[in-house]
Structures are given as structure tokens and as C-alpha cells.
Amino acid sequence: IEASIQNAKAFLAVKKEYGSFDSYIWQFTGGMPKKNAWKNVNEIPSMTPESDAMSKDLMKRGFKFVGPTICYAFMQAVGMVNDHTIDCFRYEEILKLQKDSINNWKIKKAKSGRNFYHMFFLHCFYYISL
């Protein structure tokens, strides 16, 4: 319970500093999803240099229970990385969704002026929830 309260406080601090949590979190992949091309599930890592950097920065900001493996699982869940193997039917679908999201973002940004991270995060969240 204490960690949840601390994480909520740290989340609000990040939101205040960056304008939104997604603006902060997407910096660890350069604002774009990482497109992996695994041939075998045994190749998929449990953590990466990006998740390690995310973990260290989150801990520095006061977050609890955010090790590099947890961070990598988060990155997979929200679409920051595509870890489907290349023979998986979802691999190409995810690549297409990412391209469509980027194209839709460009159109919506031109109309609304909203930032890339916010729009891309919303698209990823929408597609993951399908």
C-alpha cells in the first residue's frame, strides 16, 4: 500500500514536469515503438538497455517495484516494443497498426496541435485493448 501511494505521488510529479506521463515514458524508445524481429521465443529478452534505463530513472524519481524486467513487461504491454516472433500472425498486424497510428497521428496533430507522444500513446492503448 505504501509503495502504491509513493508511486502515485511520483507519477503526479512526472506528469507535472513533463506535461503527461506518456511524454516522459516514450523517451526511452525515442518516441517510437521498437520493432524487433525475433525468429524464436527463446530470443525474446526479459530486459533490455532501454528497460534498464527506464527502471533506473523511475527509481531515481521515487517509484517502487520498477525493476528492468517489470519495465520491459510494461513496454511490451503498451506497445513500446513489438516482441511477437516474425512468424506470429500478430507481428505484421502490429507493424501495420504502428504505421497507421503514425499516419493518423500526423493528420490529427496537424488538426489539433497535440504532441506526438500523447497521440501515439492513445493509439497504442486503443489497439492493445482490442
C-alpha positions in Angstrom: 0.0 0.0 0.0 2.8 2.4 0.9 4.5 1.7 -2.5 1.3 2.4 -4.3 0.9 5.7 -2.6 4.5 6.6 -3.3 4.2 5.6 -6.9 1.1 7.7 -7.3 3.0 10.7 -5.9 5.9 10.1 -8.2 3.6 9.7 -11.2 2.0 13.1 -10.4 5.4 14.7 -10.2 6.4 13.2 -13.6 3.2 14.4 -15.1 3.8 17.9 -13.7 7.4 18.0 -15.0 6.7 16.6 -18.5 3.1 17.6 -19.0 2.0 13.9 -19.3 3.4 10.6 -18.2 3.5 9.3 -21.8 5.7 12.3 -22.8 8.1 11.1 -20.2 7.9 7.3 -20.7 8.3 7.3 -24.5 11.7 9.0 -24.3 13.1 5.5 -23.5 12.4 4.4 -27.1 12.9 7.7 -28.8 9.2 8.3 -29.1 8.7 5.3 -31.5 8.0 1.7 -30.9 10.9 -0.7 -31.1 10.4 -3.2 -34.0 12.1 -6.4 -33.0 12.4 -9.4 -35.4 12.6 -12.4 -33.2 12.6 -15.8 -35.0 12.2 -17.8 -31.8 10.5 -17.0 -28.5 13.8 -18.0 -26.7 15.4 -14.9 -28.3 13.0 -12.5 -26.5 14.8 -10.8 -23.6 13.4 -10.3 -20.2 15.0 -6.8 -20.0 16.9 -4.5 -22.3 19.2 -1.5 -22.0 16.1 0.7 -22.6 14.1 -1.0 -19.8 17.2 -0.8 -17.5 17.4 3.0 -18.2 13.7 3.3 -17.6 14.0 1.4 -14.3 16.9 3.5 -13.0 15.2 6.7 -13.9 11.9 5.7 -12.3 13.7 4.6 -9.1 15.6 7.9 -9.1 12.2 9.7 -9.2 10.9 7.6 -6.2 9.0 4.9 -7.9 9.0 1.5 -6.2 8.9 -2.1 -7.7 10.0 -0.9 -11.1 12.9 -3.2 -11.9 14.1 -3.6 -15.5 12.1 -6.8 -16.1 8.9 -5.1 -14.9 9.7 -2.1 -17.1 10.2 -4.4 -20.1 6.9 -6.1 -19.5 5.3 -2.7 -19.3 7.0 -1.7 -22.6 5.6 -4.9 -24.2 2.1 -4.3 -22.8 1.7 -0.7 -24.0 3.3 -1.3 -27.4 6.6 0.3 -26.9 8.2 -2.8 -28.3 6.9 -5.4 -30.7 8.1 -8.8 -29.4 5.9 -11.0 -31.5 8.1 -13.5 -33.4 8.2 -12.9 -37.1 6.1 -16.0 -37.9 3.3 -14.9 -35.5 0.2 -13.6 -37.2 0.2 -10.6 -34.9 3.7 -9.5 -35.9 2.7 -8.0 -39.3 -0.6 -6.7 -37.8 1.3 -4.8 -35.1 3.6 -3.3 -37.7 0.6 -2.2 -39.8 -1.1 -0.7 -36.7 2.1 1.2 -35.8 2.3 2.6 -39.3 -1.4 3.5 -39.3 -1.1 5.1 -35.9 1.8 7.3 -37.0 -0.1 8.3 -40.2 -3.2 9.1 -38.1 -1.1 11.0 -35.6 0.3 13.2 -38.4 -3.2 14.0 -39.6 -4.6 14.7 -36.1 -1.5 16.7 -35.0 -1.9 18.9 -38.0 -5.6 19.5 -37.0 -5.2 19.6 -33.2 -1.6 20.6 -32.4 -1.4 17.8 -29.8 2.1 16.4 -29.2 3.3 13.1 -30.7 3.7 11.2 -27.5 0.2 11.8 -26.4 -1.4 10.8 -29.7 0.8 7.8 -30.2 0.2 6.5 -26.7 -3.6 6.8 -27.2 -3.4 4.9 -30.4 -1.3 2.1 -28.9 -3.5 1.9 -25.9 -6.6 1.6 -28.1 -5.1 -1.1 -30.3 -3.8 -3.1 -27.3 -7.3 -3.0 -25.8 -8.9 -4.6 -28.8 
